[in-house]
Amino acid sequence: MCRHVPHFEKMLYDNPQLVASYLAAFQLTGDKQYALVARGVLDYLLRDMISYEGGLYSAEDADSEDPHSYTTAAGSSSSSSSSSSSRNSGSSSASSRGGGAHHHGERKEGAFYVWDHSEVVSVLGPELGPFFCLVYGIDEEGNCNRSFRSDPHSEFEGKNVPYVATQPEVAAARLGLPYAGDAAEAARRLAAARERLHLARAARPRPSLDDKIVTAWNGMAIGAFALASRALVSEPQVERLFPSEGRPPGAYLDVAQRVASFVRHHLWDPAAGGGAGRLRRSFCRGPSAVQGFADDYSALISGLLDLYECGGGREWLEWAMQLQAVQDQLFWDSQSGGYFSTADPASSDADPSIRIRIKDDYDGAEPTASSIAATNLLRLADMVPERPSPSSYGGEAAAAPEGPLMPYDEAAQRTLAAFAARLTQSPLAAPHMCSAAHMLSKRPVRQVIVAGPAAASDTAALLDAVHAPYCPDKVVLVLDPTDPRDMEFWRARNPPAHDMVTTHFAKAQEPREAIPATAFICQNYTCQAPTIDPVRVRQLLTQQATPGSAQPLLQHFDVKL
């Protein structure tokens, strides 16, 4: 049996990445359990990790006071988040929250989360107690000794860490419960048991909260909430099964917009950098003095592109383009390609305490700035191939020698080439970079255009269909033919998309407001017949993409390797 005892710290950067993985699994399989896990993670963030103004906190500590070891000591030592690096320390704090009366006891790893068998049965009673214990492997002697890897230091003797040991309907049958054979009812009873234990656990001292709001990690969360708002529309028979609250998927799009608005309002200074704008690294009762790092820009741009593609509005795409120009100015390596983590030491944006510029090449718990940026650049290249000059954003963004003026696709290829040795020798160390290389090999990717009034239900239905299947080799353009400003933007940035939509709507006899929203799916400069049918959209995007003209481009990349 593999280890099932985790490190109990909850980091914001882990959870959005997990949501993206579970959403992809749901899109590929249609298995409701994957959707339920994704919902549970997102609802946890909304329940315990979001600030009043909309930013998401960084972490909950692994340690907390053990309710079984209270003392009368005047205080207890506070453990710090071992995962937080020094560059996250701009203006952070760790605060204790809730959990009944304050006690002074020994702080232990996982004390807030582990259970005695007797506790579970006492809270849940004679029917739900044994049912929960059988499903989640809760034993009288504890379950942390089932593998030598689970508890190598014997920290959890006699304690239980719940994990799915038996499927609910199987457990109900073994116990002869009245809902044996009814998987849906067994799932409801199990959810009720989880909620009762959650309420009982609330009386324990909570782990400390790191209430710093980090730009990069909030960028990851923006993308996760946005993608969930569309992918989960396909979920059948949605109901509240704690910790999933059963929210309408559209509620997650509202959250993504709220988080993005927080970052723009509190962590973006549009006047800095001579008017080009600058990000701050973090916020804790005010923006930190630490300037944003390259990963703050990359992760936020990625989240904003997801938010735009899911129907959040063109404003997020335009901000992503502006952020990309600033990232290129501050961090681009004009000699070798790719992005340094910090600004040029000789520039006014440099932190004088940082003497060495690092260009990370390891996608660990957090992917590197260059890995995310490579995919961002490829997406932008197919969404807005007419890249605006940096001067259009104001300020002095044109000051950098190459980066800001380089076409998106060229910058992406140079970024991948910069990490060629890593990709060929240790690809497993750079999975996000491998994904970017795969996307490059698929170019030109499928371009999906959804044209319709922004607030119309048929536009939303087409967007739901676009994001229902797992289809990473695509970009999505959302055009509103009833909005002159929107159409003017696309006329300047993607003339073929603008012209195709304009021509199609010009042929109709009705006013543009009355024409149904329409989807156009194109690849290799060839488009399928326009359709207003969401089912047809799903069918087209579920089909395997044709190789098209990607091979010459891939060969060009291979030469650079």
Secondary structure, 3 states (H helix, E strand, C coil): CCCCCCCCCEECCHHHHHHHHHHHHHHHHCCHHHHHHHHHHHHHHHHHCECCCCCECCEECCEEEEEEEEECCCCCCCCCCCCCCHHHCCCCCEECCCCCCCCEEEEEECCCCCECHHHHHHHHHHHHHHHHHHHCCCCCCCCCCCCCCCCCCCCCCCCECCCCCCCHHHHHHHCCCCCCCCHHHHHHHHHHHHHHHHHHHCCCCCCCEECCEEHHHHHHHHHHHHHHHHHHHHCCCCCCECCECCCCCHHHHHHHHHHHHHHHHHCEECCCHHHCCEEECEECCCECCCECCHHHHHHHHHHHHHHHHCCCCHHHHHHHHHHHHHHHHHHECCCCCCECCCCCCCCCCCCCCCCCCCCCCCCCCCCCHHHHHHHHHHHHHHHCCCCCCHHHHCCCHHHCCCHHHCCHHHHHHHHHHHCHHHHHHCHHHCHHHHHHHHHHHCCCCEEEEEECCCCCHHHHHHHHHHHCCCCCCEEEEEECCCCHHHHHHHHHHCHHHHHHHHHHHHHCCCCHHHCCCEEEEEECCEECCCECCHHHHHHHHHCCCCCCCHHHHHHHHHHHC
